Amino acid sequence: MSDPTITDPPTAPSRSSRSAFVATTNAFLDYTVTLANELIELVPWVRARTDEVAAAAFAALQSEAEAENAAIDAAASATEAADSATLAISGGAAAAGADVHVPNAAYTASNPASAVVSNVDGQTYRCIVSHSGVATDPANDATRWVKISFNGAYGDLTGKPSLGTAATKNTGTTEGTIPLIGVGGKIPGSVVPLPDLGEYAKFYAGSDATIVDYPVGTVLLAFKSYTTPDANQVVYINRSSSSSYEFVFDTVSGSNNLSGTWRARGFTYGYNSGYVYVLAQRVL
């Protein structure tokens, strides 16, 4: 679909040019029909652009979710590696005959170095400085001992990757959680609602002659005597007291105004002396 366009309005009729008044008035009224049709064509075009933006946003969100899942998998792999290392080291310590640390005993750093189990944290330590007569437990003596067993926690690892904050998030539909992909490979609209274009560009398709709350985007033709509003000036639209199909406008608020904010999009002079017809559009 090619980009829609809005036709420029024709020259407004003027009573100063009586010879062309009828022709220019007819052209201007015909333009209101053209404008309405162009506005109707504009709605699906804007909706299509909105859908494209929403699709791009969804693709970006999906890529982010995939990256976060990869980070979670990496963390799980690191935890498994730590567990395996713990079992291997603990087994090696047992095979080497590691006993519970005895305060004040003699320990050597020469090969094979002494290995003991701490009385404080139950972890296995290797002697790195030969010594004797020291009562301090290896868990509290980093000068003479180095821990060679781990509890399997991710924090025990060295050289581990830095995980993003998404790795610590839960799935869900509330703030601070990661939404799950729903039916059709899409995130549910209840989690990431798409904008409703209809809230900003509608037209009334009913037949109620007493309606006062027209949709935003509605265009009406209203009249008043001896009042010529500026282009895009705010005007106040009322239903005519003498008929159900006519509207009157004013530049100051009065009673029985139609709902919303209306702006003048152009005017022309009527067939009766002093009457002005304005094309008004609801914008809010």
C-alpha positions in Angstrom: 0.0 0.0 0.0 1.4 3.3 -1.1 1.7 6.2 1.5 -1.7 8.0 1.6 -1.9 11.7 1.0 -4.3 14.4 2.1 -5.5 16.7 -0.7 -4.9 20.4 -0.2 -8.2 22.3 0.2 -9.4 24.4 -2.7 -9.7 28.1 -2.6 -12.4 29.1 -0.1 -15.4 30.9 -1.5 -15.6 34.6 -1.1 -18.6 36.9 -1.6 -16.3 39.5 -3.0 -16.1 37.3 -6.1 -19.7 36.8 -6.9 -19.1 35.4 -10.3 -17.0 32.5 -8.9 -18.9 32.1 -5.6 -21.1 29.2 -6.6 -18.3 27.3 -8.3 -15.8 27.7 -5.4 -18.5 26.8 -2.8 -19.3 23.6 -4.7 -15.6 22.8 -5.0 -15.1 23.3 -1.2 -18.1 21.1 -0.3 -16.9 18.4 -2.7 -13.5 18.7 -0.9 -15.1 17.7 2.4 -16.2 14.4 0.9 -12.7 13.9 -0.6 -11.1 14.7 2.8 -13.4 12.2 4.6 -12.5 9.4 2.2 -8.8 10.2 2.5 -9.0 10.1 6.3 -10.8 6.7 6.1 -7.9 5.4 3.9 -5.4 6.8 6.3 -6.6 4.6 9.2 -5.5 1.2 7.9 -2.2 2.7 6.7 -1.4 4.0 10.2 -2.5 0.7 11.7 -0.1 -1.2 9.3 2.8 1.0 10.4 1.9 0.4 14.0 1.9 -3.3 13.5 5.3 -3.1 11.9 6.7 -1.3 14.9 5.1 -3.7 17.3 6.6 -6.7 15.3 10.0 -5.1 15.5 9.7 -4.5 19.2 8.6 -8.1 19.7 11.6 -9.4 17.7 13.9 -7.3 19.9 12.2 -8.6 23.1 12.5 -12.2 21.8 16.2 -11.8 21.1 16.7 -10.4 24.6 14.9 -13.4 26.1 17.0 -15.8 24.1 20.2 -14.1 25.4 18.9 -14.3 28.9 18.1 -18.0 28.5 21.6 -18.5 27.3 23.0 -16.8 30.4 20.8 -19.0 32.6 22.1 -22.1 30.8 25.7 -20.9 31.2 25.1 -20.4 35.0 23.7 -23.9 35.2 26.7 -25.4 33.4 29.0 -23.5 35.7 27.2 -24.9 38.7 27.5 -28.5 37.4 31.2 -27.9 36.8 31.6 -26.7 40.3 29.8 -29.8 41.7 32.0 -32.1 39.6 35.1 -30.3 40.8 33.9 -30.6 44.4 33.5 -34.4 44.1 36.9 -34.8 42.3 38.8 -32.8 44.9 37.0 -34.4 47.9 37.7 -37.8 46.4 41.4 -36.9 45.9 41.7 -35.6 49.4 40.2 -38.8 50.8 42.5 -40.9 48.6 45.5 -38.9 49.9 44.5 -39.8 53.5 43.4 -36.3 54.6 42.5 -36.3 58.2 40.9 -33.7 60.5 43.3 -30.8 61.3 45.2 -31.3 64.6 46.2 -28.1 66.3 49.9 -27.6 67.0 50.8 -30.7 64.8 53.6 -30.6 62.2 52.6 -30.2 58.6 54.7 -30.0 55.4 54.4 -28.1 52.2 56.9 -30.4 50.4 55.6 -32.9 47.8 53.4 -34.6 48.8 52.0 -31.7 50.8 49.9 -32.2 53.9 46.1 -32.1 53.4 43.7 -31.8 56.2 40.0 -31.2 56.8 39.1 -28.0 58.7 37.3 -28.3 62.1 35.6 -25.0 61.2 33.9 -25.4 57.8 34.6 -29.1 57.0 36.5 -28.2 53.8 39.8 -29.7 52.7 43.0 -27.6 52.8 46.5 -28.1 51.5 49.6 -26.9 53.4 51.6 -24.2 51.5 54.0 -23.3 54.3 55.6 -26.0 56.4 55.0 -25.4 60.1 54.4 -26.9 63.5 53.1 -25.7 66.9 50.3 -23.6 65.3 46.8 -24.0 66.7 45.0 -21.8 64.2 42.5 -23.8 62.1 43.2 -23.8 58.3 39.9 -22.0 57.6 41.3 -19.0 59.5 45.0 -19.3 58.3 45.4 -18.2 54.7 49.2 -17.8 55.3 49.8 -21.6 55.7 46.8 -23.2 54.1 44.9 -23.0 50.8 41.4 -24.5 50.4 41.3 -27.2 47.7 37.6 -28.3 48.1 34.5 -26.3 47.4 30.9 -26.5 48.5 29.6 -26.4 44.9 28.2 -22.9 45.1 28.6 -20.7 42.0 30.3 -18.1 44.1 33.2 -20.6 44.8 34.3 -20.6 41.2 37.2 -18.5 39.9 37.3 -17.0 36.4 33.5 -17.4 36.1 31.6 -15.2 33.5 29.7 -12.1 34.7 26.0 -12.9 34.3 23.4 -10.1 33.5 20.7 -9.2 35.9 18.2 -11.1 33.7 19.8 -14.4 34.9 18.3 -13.8 38.4 14.8 -13.0 37.2 11.7 -15.2 37.4 9.2 -15.7 34.6 5.8 -14.1 35.0 3.5 -11.2 33.9 4.3 -8.6 36.6 6.9 -5.9 36.7 10.4 -7.2 37.0 9.7 -10.6 35.6 10.4 -12.2 32.2 7.2 -13.0 30.1 6.8 -16.3 28.4 6.1 -16.8 24.7 2.4 -17.7 24.2 0.3 -19.3 21.6 1.5 -18.7 18.0 5.0 -17.7 19.2 3.8 -14.3 20.5 3.8 -12.6 23.9 0.2 -12.3 25.1 -1.4 -8.9 24.6 -2.2 -8.8 28.3 1.6 -8.6 29.0 2.6 -6.3 26.2 -0.6 -4.6 24.9 -0.4 -3.2 21.4 -1.6 0.4 20.9 -5.3 0.6 19.8 -5.2 2.9 16.8 -9.0 3.2 16.9 -8.7 5.3 20.0 -7.2 8.1 17.9 -8.8 7.8 14.5 -12.4 6.7 14.3 -15.6 7.7 12.6 -19.2 7.3 13.7 -21.1 4.7 11.7 -24.4 4.8 13.6 -27.7 6.6 13.0 -28.3 8.2 16.4 -29.2 11.9 15.7 -28.8 12.8 19.4 -25.2 11.6 19.9 -22.9 14.1 21.6 -19.7 12.0 22.0 -18.4 11.6 18.5 -15.1 9.6 18.1 -11.8 11.5 17.8 -11.2 12.3 14.1 -14.8 13.0 13.3 -15.4 15.9 10.9 -18.6 17.9 11.0 -20.0 20.9 9.1 -21.4 23.6 11.4 -22.7 27.1 10.8 -23.0 30.5 12.6 -23.8 34.0 11.5 -21.0 36.7 11.3 -18.3 34.5 12.9 -15.1 33.5 11.0 -12.7 31.4 13.0 -9.0 31.2 12.2 -7.6 28.0 10.8 -7.1 25.3 13.5 -8.7 27.5 16.1 -10.6 25.8 18.9 -14.4 26.0 18.2 -17.4 24.7 20.3 -19.9 22.6 18.4 -23.6 22.4 19.5 -26.5 20.6 18.0 -29.0 23.0 16.3 -32.1 23.7 18.3 -34.2 23.9 15.2 -33.2 20.6 13.5 -31.6 17.2 14.3 -29.2 17.3 11.3 -27.6 20.8 11.7 -24.8 21.9 13.9 -23.9 25.4 15.0 -20.5 26.5 16.2 -19.1 29.3 18.4 -15.6 30.5 19.4 -16.6 30.6 23.1 -17.9 27.7 25.2 -21.6 27.5 25.7 -24.2 25.0 26.8 -24.9 21.7 25.2 -21.5 21.5 23.6 -20.5 18.2 21.9 -17.9 16.2 23.9 -14.2 16.7 23.3 -12.0 19.4 21.7 -12.8 20.6 18.1 -10.7 22.7 15.8 -11.7 24.6 12.7 -10.2 23.2 9.5 -11.6 25.9 7.2 -14.8 27.8 6.5 -17.0 29.2 3.7 -19.9 31.7 3.5 -23.4 30.3 3.3 -26.2 31.1 0.8 -27.8 33.5 3.4 -26.1 36.8 4.0 -23.9 36.6 7.1 -23.9 32.8 7.5 -20.5 31.1 7.8 -20.0 27.3 7.5 -17.0 25.8 9.2 -15.4 22.4 8.7 -14.7 21.2 12.3 -12.7 18.2 13.4 -12.5 16.5 16.9 -8.9 16.2 18.0 -9.2 15.2 21.7 
